[in-house]
Amino acid sequence: MEKDQTTLIENAPQLVDYLEYRGIEHIFGLCGHTNIAVLSALADSSIKFVNVRHEQVSAHAADGYARVTGRASVVLSHLSPGLTNAATGVANAALDCIPMVVIAGDIPSYYYGKHPHQEVNLHADAAQYEIYRPFVKRAWRVDTPELLPEILEKAFLLAESGQPGPVLVNVPMDFFSTKVDPACWERVKTGSKVLAKPTIDEATARQIVQTLADAKQPIIHVGGGIALSKAYDELRAFVDHMQIPVSFSLMGKGVLPDDHPMVLGMTGFWGMQFTNQQTLAADWILALGTRFKEADCSSWYPDYTFNIGKDATSLMQIDIEPQEIGRNYPVEIGAVADLKAALTVLNRVAREMLPDGRPSDGRASQIATERQNFSAQNVEMQQSDAFPMMPERILADLRTVMPRDAILTSDVGWNKNGVAQQFDIFTPGSILIPGGFATMGFGPPAAIGAKIAAPDRVVISLVGDGGFGQNPAMLATANAENVPVIWIIMNNNAYGTIAGLQKSNYGLTHGTVFPAADNPQEQTPDYAAIARAYGCDGVRVTSAGAFRPALEAAIASGKPTVIDVAMINNPTPTSGHWNILDIYSPDGSGGHAST
């Protein structure tokens, strides 16, 4: 018996109603003929559609939004070129384990294989969704209109559970307009929307605590898993009780305040020499939510950062993803668990086993001395009046002016490596970094998403001219949506990090710098003027002394503002190693990137 057509409702408005039910407040995206049914349904919704001028902007903004909220963000994409434009941003989110649901329109279901307008089918029919398969947790192709509710429910649960990450829901455009029984959508509104997270058992917790108590020089090494699980308070409580120094990966930056007395600093190629020395000397390391990535581990060479294995350092590792445990170093104790849940158990057990805590071994005073010595090394550059500015002066002035709880997005280059090494983050979770994919152009639009998620906090994007130039059209979104982000462009007229690498190994900078036609010292284009053209404020700094007042004025203005400041292309100091140096200069003639 056929369903009475008067009881059926189009999928698009029911989809929007479902998203409202799930608590979605913003959707990031760009229109196309395949998704206008959804856009039309959003017109009467409480959900705000954040319109962009390029799909990569939508994905990066949704990424920043999800990092701040801790929940899956939503991207609405057009088919084919829209989906491929967004791919870089979605892949960046995937490699940093950021939850995201991408809803993409596709060609009409009845035209599969006929090669209609914009179809991807050169190797297989109905294959658009395959484009995302290498980096999303799952790519769904919706094959009947009635399956859309069920698939969308699964998509959110998968994106937010286990090791988080993006998922794709690929929908033929005719399915958005097809009328289906509302019971299909009501059915998925039942049941839990949040899954219980795994933790560690009592015996394992006792084994870990006892091992740390007996160790002579233990280290806790933390990564982005702490941020993903929002385990900041639990980590701090454990460190305070156990009095064990903490090193961090790039993605672990800021999970403990950088002025905490037990924070060593970042490891690896761009890490601190003192930190690398401490991790090398450790007899036991407890790794929490870290993949031991190449740059964090000096390409896994045993002489620079970690020497884990037989007759060296022993490793305990806790991670939500089983594949990460023992991937790059052998483990003595491995546990699959959410970090917040695991640290809750570890804190309870540690207080039972060691009521007075683990006795201090004096390394806190050693850390304090090292911080003072490192700070003293940088004073001259931090106070330099040179112009173009020293990068250290830019960071020092920014730290002085920036509120303690402000959110900072980095990009790639000095603004990422130098910040992770030298710039103090005081509020856990307040720095957003493109880690695994290291996407140039992530920081500026991610700041828009972060500001939308946290409108009462100051949000600053620290970015190079190469990164900002990837997608300046995001300024149109900032202006239209009245999102008062501040972009500080560390402008060295180059892809600075790569230029330095090429210079040290090949003695030239071909294809890595952007000299002005008439004056190599002049930064071009004028990004401040571009900002004003988009309706934002734009300031081009002309002296070192002018930068700080410009930043103070931008924060006070409450307007989206670009501050374009010329910077000397000094390399970020390095103390570890990176295999690319051996590849480009196997005989050592190219020198080291710290020179």
Salt bridges, closest charged atoms under 4 A:
ASP17 OD2 - LYS189 NZ 2.49
ASP63 OD1 - ARG67 NE 2.53
ASP96 OD2 - ARG67 NH2 2.87
GLU130 OE1 - ARG133 NE 2.70
ASP143 OD1 - ARG141 NE 2.74
GLU150 OE2 - LYS154 NZ 3.14
GLU153 OE1 - ARG22 NH2 3.54
GLU153 OE2 - LYS193 NZ 2.73
ASP181 OD2 - LYS3 NZ 3.30
GLU186 OE2 - LYS189 NZ 3.53
GLU202 OE2 - ARG206 NE 3.53
GLU202 OE1 - ARG348 NH2 2.97
GLU234 OE2 - LYS340 NZ 2.94
ASP240 OD1 - HIS260 NE2 2.70
ASP258 OD2 - LYS253 NZ 2.70
ASP259 OD2 - ARG404 NH2 3.01
GLU324 OE2 - ARG291 NE 3.30
GLU324 OE1 - ARG327 NE 2.95
GLU352 OE1 - ARG206 NH2 3.07
GLU352 OE2 - ARG348 NH1 3.43
ASP361 OD2 - ARG358 NH2 3.65
ASP361 OD2 - ARG363 NE 2.91
ASP385 OD1 - ARG393 NH1 3.13
ASP397 OD2 - ARG393 NE 2.93
GLU481 OE1 - LYS48 NZ 3.33
ASP526 OD1 - ARG540 NE 3.73
GLU552 OE2 - ARG548 NE 3.44
ASP564 OD2 - ARG540 NH2 3.51
ASP582 OD2 - HIS577 NE2 3.00
